[in-house]
Structures are given as structure tokens and as C-alpha cells.
Amino acid sequence: MFGKKLDEVTVDDVRAFCQKKNKEGINLDYKKDFSSSKKIAKTIAAMANTLGGWIIVGVEDDGDDKPKLPAEGIDWDKQLSLRVTNLVIDNISPPALPIVHVCDPDKKNKTFVILYVQESKDAPHWLFNENKLCIRLADRTSSAEWERLATADEWEYLRQKREKSIEVYKAHRELLDDLFDAYDYESEYEYNRSRSNGLMNLPTPRMAGEENTKEKINIIISPKYPTRELFEVKDSKDIIEDIKFKDAYGTSISFPFRDLNVQYNTFQRGTHIYSADENRERINYFALNQFGMFSFKQNVLYYDIGTSSNTVKLDQLLVQFKQNLLFARKLYEKLNYLGIINIDVLIDGQSWMRLASSTDSFFASAFDLKAPLSTIYFTRDTSLAELADEKAVTMLVQEFYEEVANSFRWEPVRRSNLQDILKPFGI
């Protein structure tokens, strides 16, 4: 929100933010001070029950939902962070602890306290001895406050949120997979037909609608609860264009899959691109829907003549995984999405596939690294705050690296350094 890591935000940064007169909304709230801990607890619980958000303590509302200028701040105290923890524990059940940053005080000993509330996977969060359940409003035109009591339906939704979110998540994911399968089925059919030389008995492609994850890395990154439209379908191409960046792996000029002589196309929920070379050795797919879910697929299994084995490249897996994390950060920053983010990765190869790397020949030549199982699966929950932290991103890539290494029975003491593998790609 401030264009830098939360723990680096200063009082000057907050005052500059206030000068822009950003209005309060579903995920932004100003509090003059800590004089009413119950009101702050109410906002924290409502945001946690809804989509998450930011609370800036030390900024007064001007009566029109904008910050009152000048933003004075509050007196600095070493117990401010503990004060937030205590008001949450005393008033919210189960506790919804925000990330807290207390800015270093200015010359007048004034500071601001910034609370980052994440959309909670432990909702519903009740207030005041479990007798009130609140949600955050997107528009308070007809309400004096940004929070209101949840209706019976909303209460039930929060209670079943995890179960319902799984169903919604699966439906969105299936649509993106079905879209890929439709293109890939057609590509496979045309490839088989071209190889048949006009014979009547064509090689039989897989069944239409049969999911094809084989020989690919399949990455899905999405809001944990993808129930709200984050942008209009007509804007989906522009969003990708705005946040594209140099493709470190070199599949195309920019990520994700721009400049492949194939255009992004609109579908009923967003935009997508599919490309396959004439031999179907290089297949690339990327799709983004208006709920903030995106799907990345790329071939990773190839036949190595030298070793007479099916092989995957470690550097490709790591670079593409990190590029998807970087895209997710840029996407959710642009969409101002502050909720929980789910990462799902499936590497679907073949039993006893071999591991290689174009940037680290030592382990490939010294060890015969093969995976007895054909699939490698990795899943994690994260947040925009973590994706905006380079150390946290490195840790996520390291965890993914460990999962891959374990699948190939690679002893930890002999593993290559992650940075040595990624450095040649400048990522």
C-alpha cells in the first residue's frame, strides 16, 4: 500500500499517503487513537471475516471518509504493539491477530500504528463474549458505520466458509482446466492427423474433456476464497499487459507468454493464451479469471538421448515457480487483494524420471537422481504481505525446491545452493 515493505514505512510515508486523500472503504479504515479499543476490535474482526484490510491508527476521519489533514499521529509508546494484541485477545474469539507496525517516532514523539488484517481462514470471528458477528461493508451509503451485524445467511456462510470455498475454488479451477483441455485436445488431434499421412485409421487422441496434466508443471494461484469478482472481464488483457515483466526463462520476451505470435483471447470469465509448436514439444498455457485465479501450464518432461531417459530440468521448475509468485504479487497489488492466497503446484511426469539442470552440472553428473513416483505436489497458503517480502518469497521457493529434491531422493547435505541455480537467470 505504501510502495515498500511494511516494516520500512515511516511517519513521513503515512503523512504522504494521507495527502492523497484516499477514502475509507471495505479494506481501509482510519482511527484517531486507541481511546475506543472496542471499535478497533470491531473493525479488525469485520475485516478478518470479510476480505482483510488496513487500519491506520493516528489518523482522524474528516467526516467524508477521508483523512483529516494534517495527520498528527499519536504519542509513541513501546507498548503500542502489545496494546493491539491485548485488545484482540480480550474482544475477539477466536483471536484474529493482525500484522502490526509501529512507525519510528518523529521529533515530536508522534507515530502511526499500521494494522494489516488478513482475510481469515478461521472465520467467523465473534466480538465481545461471542454475542456479535460483524462484516465489513463495501459501501456505507445507507449506514453510519463501515461494519454491520452479519445476517443469518452470512453467519451460516462464514460458518461453512471453508467447505463452500472448496466448492467454488474447484468450479473456477475446472473451468480453467477445461479451457486448456479444449485447445490441447484440438492440437493433439491435428498433430495425430498430420502424422497419419491421410490414412483412414488415425491415431486416437485422448478423450475430449479428459484432463491433460501429463509431462507438465501445472501451477494454480488464487485467492483462498475466490467468491468476489476483482475486475471486469473486458479489463483482463490490460491487467496482464500492465504487470508483465521480462521472462527470465526465455520462453517468450515477457512473462506470462507474451510475444509468442499468439494473442490472448477472452473467455466468459477472463483471458487466456495457448500455444504449441508443430511437434507438441513446447506447450504453453496461461489463463486469468476475474476472481483473481490464474493457471500456468508448461511442458517440463523431455527425452534425453544421452542418458536414454525422460528428464525434467530443475532450473526450469524453480524459475517458473518464482516467476508465478512474482506475477501473483504484482496482480494482487494491482487488484488491492489482501486476503489469503493459495498456491497449488503439480508436476506430472513419469515414474523414474531423471532430474537435470543446465546451470549446475555437478549434481547431475555425480548422482543418478530419479523419482520413483510420477507426480510431485506442492501446496501452500500465503499473503500479499509475504509475496511483497523478498525473503519470504525466497523461503517459498526454497520450500518448493526441498519438495522437488525429496521426490528425487536427493540427500540434503549434497543439494546445490538455490541461489546458484537461479543466479544465471537474474531472478
Sequence and secondary structure as in RCSB ss.txt:
>XXXX:A:sequence
MFGKKLDEVTVDDVRAFCQKKNKEGINLDYKKDFSSSKKIAKTIAAMANTLGGWIIVGVEDDGDDKPKLPAEGID
WDKQLSLRVTNLVIDNISPPALPIVHVCDPDKKNKTFVILYVQESKDAPHWLFNENKLCIRLADRTSSAEWERLA
TADEWEYLRQKREKSIEVYKAHRELLDDLFDAYDYESEYEYNRSRSNGLMNLPTPRMAGEENTKEKINIIISPKY
PTRELFEVKDSKDIIEDIKFKDAYGTSISFPFRDLNVQYNTFQRGTHIYSADENRERINYFALNQFGMFSFKQNV
LYYDIGTSSNTVKLDQLLVQFKQNLLFARKLYEKLNYLGIINIDVLIDGQSWMRLASSTDSFFASAFDLKAPLST
IYFTRDTSLAELADEKAVTMLVQEFYEEVANSFRWEPVRRSNLQDILKPFGI
>XXXX:A:secstr
  SS GGG  HHHHHHHHHTT   BTTEEEES SS HHHHHHHHHHHHHTT EEEEET  B SSSSB SS   EE
  TTHHHHHHHHHHHHEES    EEEE    TTSEE EEEEE   TT   EETTTTB EEE S  TT SSSEEE 
 HHHHHHHHTHHHHHHHHHHHHHHHHHHHHHHHHHHHHHHHHHHHTTT SS      TT    TTEEEEEEEESS
  S  S GGGHHHHHHHH EE TT SSSEETTBSSS   EEETTEEEEEEE TTSS EEEEEEETTS EEEEEE 
EEEETTTTEEEEEHHHHHHHHHHHHHHHHHHHHHHT  S EEEEEEEE  TTEEEE SS HHHHHH   EESSSE
EEEEEEE HHHHT HHHHHHHHHHHHHHHHHHTT  GGG   HHHHHGGGT 
